[in-house]
Amino acid sequence: MSSTDAGSAFEGFFQLLCDQNRQTELRDQLNGILNQPIAQQLSQSQQQFLAHLMRELGRESDRVFQVRRRTEESLRAYVESGAASENRAVDQLLSRLEKVAVALRDGGTNLRTETTLSLPVGPLELTSPETMRLRSPDEKLDTRGVKARENAREPSKHILDSLETVRVREVAEKTFRALAANGPMTIAGLLRHHPVNAGLEELVAYVRVAKSVKAAQLEDMERVELADKSGARFRATVPTFVLSAELFPPNLNELLL
């Protein structure tokens, strides 16, 4: 960067600023201009600019050094990352392809000639918003087979089963009884006495109970097995909480669940 025309010009300018004799000479010349009657034709801001020109030149030279330092760091990171060599390899390949294409054209080869060349690059798919088929507002829906029914005033059994949720208070009571009878345990130990049959919602209820009584949480995790309402079984990972009956208040209704 220093060997370019702009770099060498800046180096010469900076050496001029560093020369004490040249600084004194330039400062005296500026003061001489400001002391001339013609300086009265300048505005106040222009006079202040000439008076502080040396300071401004020093500040601008520092800014140039900062920009050049950032550019050098970015260029070094670009070269060290390997992107420069990859781009160079791609440019070289494109250059060779251009030379081959020009040679084929100059040789009179028909560029539309079919070949048996097959490249394992997969199918080429082009998509465009114009290929999307949007539903027209005037299209009619097929309502054949749709029967109108009156809204029922009483919820059906299917709806009530769908609304059935895990009662966290009951989970807290089962947890307290198991801990009082068997001593301190983690959630995995509790599930050996009371397996989860309502899916993740019931497992989350155990975690809520553990956090409500402020059980100690260990750094490791533990894997548990559970089932949902349909009987499907799966595994989950939960934090390792150490629960004991002493953590529960005398009245379980005081738990903030």
Summary of the structure (lengths in Angstrom):
residues: 257
radius of gyration: 40.9
end to end distance: 67.8
largest distance: 105.4
contacts: 500
relative contact order: 0.06
helix: 57%
strand: 9%
